[in-house]
Every structure is written in structure tokens, then in C-alpha cells.
Amino acid sequence: MRDSVAEVLGGPQPELSRRIRSICEDKNWGGMVCKLWPNVRYIRCVTTGSMKQYYPRLKHYAGEVPLLGGDYFASECCVGINLDIMQPPETTRFVLLPTAAYFEFLPLASDETNVVGEETVDISGVEVGKMYEVVVTTYRGFYRYRLGDIVRVVGFYNSSPQVEFVMRAPKSSSEIINEKHLMSAMESFQSVIRNAVAAEISEFASFLDLTLSPKQLKVYIEVREGCMFLQEEKLDESVEILRCGSSIEDSLGGIYMVDRQRGEIGPLAVSIVKPGSFDKLSQVAIENGAPASQYKPPKIIRNRQIVDFIERCIVVTVYLDG
């Protein structure tokens, strides 16, 4: 295999190797894409939903290269296409393809934590401004299969709904926050720590621990290498900065706040984990059978084994008893 690839590539290219090494040794990776691929014209990507957190970093690496939004594909079928690829990718809207599958929609409750019953509406029954979970019946045999995607209807293209991806659907009514709440909380917290210590959040996830009384929400945050949160000699200072993270709770939604006020949920636990923890988690998941091309870091963790793995990587934990 190696010999075959080398033949196609024309053999070793030491000059190219030296150029790539020289580029990557630069401490400033802004516009790195143009330096590595001088002929690149655009980058097509997905930065909606939980992928939104990667947009600033991707934009930094892309420099002046335009970022274009992609189409809406699920593993089960094509759902929609992006007819306006020049709009910013984080605001991509998709026109549903009515011939790709038979689509139904489960209305989402007003509190955004669960769907309303099991009664669906079809593609002609959706309303602009409302959110739904997508249900598909495909040509390959999936019958009324819930994709687990929440979309918001923003308009119509001719008679086909135009939607924007919002988040992954909650799994049960017992969940007190969703991906949207957690993303909003992390955006607020990122602003706090960026101003305080110039730290960057690279990954995060949450877990609702129902084994405790009262139940407790735990948030795990991975920061870039070199952050003061990872320095043992600055641990006390790090704790004080983390205690300023009340902005996290303020963004976690109405149900969480009501439960906190009633004492039905304990103080929020915010943990900083070692750099690379979520990468190691992905390696474990892939080794256990998860497809590498489909794996996405979980935002709302529901598996106790994943939690046990992440908690072995914790550097410091602070409890926010607001």
C-alpha cells in the first residue's frame, strides 16, 4: 500500500516536506490554510448546532478564505440543501427535499426540553417560528425514525419548508438543560475567562447526576494547553476565577433555574479537565465501535462510563453555590 501511494505521489518530496514543517513551526497559525494550500478557494463546512463552537477557530485558521455552509445530510438520508451558500455558515438555512424521504415533525415544547406527545405534523403542516424534531420514513426501510435533530422553521421556498438546525433533541423529560442552553452558557463563560486569563475553551460537556440527593448538574470544560487553570502553583487563583462563573448558571434555562431556587438540584459543579481528554474519549469510543467519520464529542452526557472516564481527567472542580 505504501509503495502504491508513493508511486501515485511521485515518490518522496523532501522540499515539500521542509516547506510544510517550516509553516507549521510558526507560532501564529492565523491563515494557516492559505499557507499550506495556496490554491484553496473556499472551505465548505458545518458550523450550526453543536458545531458552532468550532467556527471562531476555523475562521482563524482560514484567514481570508471564505467559509461556506454545507447541505443537511443525516446518516439515514438527505434532509435538505443550502440554496444560498454565500450566507455565513453559522446562519445556514436548509430547504427540505420532499422527495428524499417522507418527513414528519414532532412539535417541541415551549420550554425546549421535550417534544409534545407523539402526534406529528407533515411537511405542509409546520408553522414558521416553531421548532420540531425531524422524523423520517426512508426508501431503505427506516419507518417513522426519529433523527434526534431539532430544527426551527424560518420560512418556505415555494411549498417546501426552510429550516435552520438548532440542536440535538433531548432524550427524556427528566433532562433540565439541552444543548442550546449549554452552548449559550459556555459562550458566556468563555467571555469571562478570556478577559480574566486569556484562556480558550476547546471542548465541554455536561452530566446530570441523578444518583445524588439533591441531583446535581456537572459541567466538564477542557481548556488549551498553557492555561493558568492547569498550573498547580496558581490553583487558588484559578478557583477564584471559576467562582465568578455565575454567568454559566444564568444561561442554563428556566427549568434549571426553577429547580435551583426550589432546592431540587444542588450547586453546579464546574470541572476543568486535562488538555486532550476529549480526544482520548473519542479514541476510546472509536475503539469500541463508534464510526470515526460520524463521531461527535457528546455535549449532554448520559452514559456513566463516559463520565467516569472524564472524571479521571479532572484537574480542579469548583461548586457554584449561587
Disulfide bonds with the S-S distance in Angstrom:
none
